[in-house]
Amino acid sequence: MITLHKTIEFQETYPLDRIGGKKEELLFFDIETTGFSGEYSTLYLIGCVYYRNDCWNLIQWFADTLASEQELLITFFDFLKDFSMVIHFNGDGFDLPYLLKRCHAHGLPYDFSRVESFDIYRKIRPYRDLLGLPSMKQKSIEAFLKIERKDLYSGGQLIEVYKDYLMTHETFLFDLLILHNEDDLKGMPLILPILNYPDFLEKEFFVENQELISQPDIFGREHRSLNLICKNGFSVPVGFTRSNSIVSLEANRESLSITIDLFEGELKYFYSDYKNYYYLIYEDKAIHKSVAEYVDKEARKKATAKTCYNRQSGLYLPQFSPLWSPGLQFEHKDKITYVPYEESLFQDREKASLYIRNVLSNIYR
């Protein structure tokens, strides 16, 4: 087994105390293997980044022979005893179960029960579409955050390189294998700013400013929308924009700008107790049975859930869950309801925060 150790420098671009305790208790790690199956492939490299003696350190254990795998496992788990949390990229899905299978294959009694696991991949996965990430590979996240990478190979491509190394022990092959793992490890702390996005999107927003915007549509008719400027004390390192047919978002540093299309026209308010109403055929509305008895029988019929409504005109704000009442709709059972827009709606901080949360859920679900 070959052991490599050196100090490395990088800016701490994310508050590590949001992840766990002191940074001395955090261990970033990554493994390299000859395949995906812990039963039918082998481990050949484990690398770790950790903080000691006022600096960041990189340590790598490399299996220069197939027989070195057991020594790698023993050395790594002995090293792990000094840490309370392991940080990794998709380690819950691959690295941790793989290491446990290799321990089982060698009859080693190790596990991860003494440490907490923090998976960067799982934390950011729900926001892939919102951020426009082409994939969830570490290199894609590095590219999104504008991080340069020297390594040009994937872990899969380097399996054959490792096989060639076992036969030749050529230095340049060894360097390729070490560089790939080193770049993954150096990249892992550097991609931590990606965690600003769940921080930013999951915390409660407040409305700092609202503005009614009027502009012509493609037919030259005036169309009104509402712009909300929202903040929550968090920020994002790289801005992003997303939109659907009703809402558009633009995140830039500490601000989230939400533009919502308002509807101006006629909507229906549906009465819930439709059995107590009659539908007026010629007037296209429902009235209570106590009043309907004075209407000609040929002009009325018993209302159903779909016809028990009154029509109202105005300027309306869409809502994606029922926060404000009364909620109006285009048709019965529409998922989106509408409320008459008033600036005072967003003076209720709790409802305003819930509304923003519903908007975000609607656009990236």
Secondary structure, 3 states (H helix, E strand, C coil): CEEEEEEECCCCCCCHHHCCCCHHHEEEEEEEECCCCCCCCCEEEEEEEEEECCEEEEEEEECCCHHHHHHHHHHHHHHHCCCCEEEECCCCCCHHHHHHHHHHHCCCCCCCCCCEEEEHHHHHHHHHHHHCCCCCCHHHHHHHCCCCCCCCCCCCCHHHHHHHHHHHCCHHHHHHHHHHHHHHHHHHHHCHHHHHHHHHHHCCCEEEEEEEEEEECCCCCEEEEEEEEEECCCCCCCCEEEECCCEEEEEECCEEEEEEECEEEEEEEECCCHHHEEEECCCCEEEEHHHHCCCCHHHEEECCCCCCEEEEEEEEEEECCCCCCCCEECCCCCCCEEEECCHHHHHCHHHHHHHHHHHHHHHHC
